[in-house]
Amino acid sequence: MLVQVFDSVGEGTGIRWLADSKYLVYPIQTIVCAGVLVYFWKCYDFAPAGLLFAAGIGLASLAIWIAPQLVFGAPQRLDGFNPEIFGEDPLIYWLTLGARFTRLVVVVPLVEEIFWRGFLMRYLVNENFSAVKFGTYTPLSFFGVAAAFMFVHSPVDWPAAFATGLLFGWVAVRTKSLFACVFAHGVTNLGLGAYIVSTKQWGFW
């Protein structure tokens, strides 16, 4: 929402940070969300379990995301958050790329898994979600969260997002570990980040 507001205000001004504000908003978002995570860290149970299984699910999810372009010849997604626009300034380039990877691999998996599997999947079992054991399965909570996870992505990503939601839900149900879900999500996103940089398909960010 902030990106849309700043872009509309900055359109035609010639000020890059306003006219294409994602390069400013996303790093700030990363810092703010990371700070909130650190502040509330003691509230979460990150006991690791089933990490090998989680890593396998993360790689399977990665394959689902990149298969349309890599295997089936779908159009490449070249438009998006491109740090190479700062190529003439190595410091800004590496800071921008580092912030983007921090957001992708650390902040997003933590924030999303705390919400989707840590909160909503339990809330759909019982409104008193803190009384529900992590990884508890019901059809509504399992498939409902996968569907909600799908709808917050762009329509072009709905098939991959729904499949990924099911796989990450499977990690939750099987391992009973929030950390395993975060780890699986992080593996997927790390691989996706490497794919993005190597193929320059910035639309996957």
Residue pairs with C-beta under 8 A, 6 or more apart in sequence:
2 21
2 25
3 21
3 22
3 25
3 26
6 18
6 21
6 24
6 25
7 18
7 19
7 20
7 21
9 18
10 17
10 18
10 19
10 20
10 21
11 19
12 19
13 19
16 23
17 23
17 24
22 81
23 81
23 85
23 86
23 96
26 81
26 99
26 100
26 103
27 95
27 96
27 99
27 100
27 103
29 103
30 99
30 102
30 103
30 107
33 103
33 107
33 111
34 102
34 106
34 107
37 107
37 110
37 111
44 114
44 118
44 178
45 134
45 178
46 178
46 179
46 182
47 177
47 179
48 177
48 179
48 180
48 183
49 175
49 176
49 177
49 179
49 180
50 171
50 174
50 175
50 177
50 180
51 179
51 180
51 183
53 171
53 174
53 175
53 180
54 171
54 175
54 177
54 180
54 181
54 183
54 184
54 187
55 183
55 184
55 187
57 167
57 168
57 170
57 171
57 184
58 183
58 184
58 185
58 186
58 187
58 188
58 191
59 187
59 188
59 191
60 167
61 163
61 164
61 167
61 168
61 184
61 188
62 187
62 188
62 191
62 192
62 195
64 160
64 163
64 164
65 157
65 160
65 164
65 188
65 192
65 204
66 192
66 195
66 204
68 74
68 160
69 75
69 76
69 77
69 199
69 201
76 199
76 201
77 201
77 202
77 203
77 204
78 200
78 201
78 202
78 203
79 202
79 203
80 201
80 202
80 203
80 204
80 205
81 100
81 202
81 205
82 200
82 202
83 93
83 96
83 97
83 100
84 93
84 200
86 92
86 93
86 96
87 93
97 197
100 193
100 205
101 190
101 193
104 189
104 190
104 192
104 193
104 205
105 186
105 189
105 190
105 193
106 186
108 185
108 189
109 182
109 183
109 185
109 186
109 189
110 182
112 149
112 185
113 168
113 178
113 181
113 182
113 185
114 178
116 145
116 148
116 149
116 165
116 168
117 134
117 135
117 145
117 168
117 169
117 172
117 178
117 181
118 134
118 178
118 181
119 129
120 141
120 144
120 145
120 148
121 136
121 141
121 142
121 145
121 169
121 172
122 129
122 130
122 132
122 134
122 136
122 141
123 129
123 132
124 138
124 140
124 141
124 144
124 145
125 132
125 136
125 138
125 140
125 141
126 132
133 176
134 172
134 176
134 177
134 178
135 172
135 173
135 174
135 175
135 176
135 177
136 173
137 173
142 166
142 169
142 173
143 166
145 165
145 169
146 162
146 165
146 166
146 169
147 162
147 165
148 165
149 161
149 162
149 164
149 165
149 168
150 158
150 161
150 162
150 165
151 158
152 161
153 160
153 161
164 188
167 184
168 181
168 184
168 185
171 177
171 180
171 181
171 184
172 178
172 180
172 181
175 181
192 204
195 201
195 204
196 202
196 204
196 205
